[in-house]
Amino acid sequence: MVISALERPDPSHVDPRHAVVGELVHQCGWGDESALADLFDRTYFLVVAVVRAAGRSSGREGESAAAVLNAYRWIWHRSPHYVEAERGAFGWLVDHVLDSLDPAVSGPVAPAPIDLGATG
């Protein structure tokens, strides 16, 4: 079966993980820190893969961790503006991870104010 790039997928065939991640991004936009922790748990490996693919990881663990935390900080601050895009929640997430890695878009990297290990 060949699918044209212009065809939209049948909504009944959309991976339910997109809906969960989309809802978590919305909750982050409302300031729900537990949603950010859940989003982190569900998407960490995706974010690390995007950071590595973008060449922002020299293999040094500290540098990679800083880039990943910066990506989640960027997602947290951009989440109030989240609108379900044609590419879905994962597409939005990847776009914003890439934006967080581009100093021309995100500005200088500062220490992350979000403690994902805190309970509260």
Sequence and secondary structure as in RCSB ss.txt:
>XXXX:A:sequence
MVISALERPDPSHVDPRHAVVGELVHQCGWGDESALADLFDRTYFLVVAVVRAAGRSSGREGESAAAVLNAYRWI
WHRSPHYVEAERGAFGWLVDHVLDSLDPAVSGPVAPAPIDLGATG
>XXXX:A:secstr
    TT    GGGS HHHHHHHHHHHHHHTT HHHHHHHHHHHHHHHHHHHHHTT   S HHHHHHHHHHHHHHH
HHHGGG    TTHHHHHHHHHHHHHH HHHH S       TT   
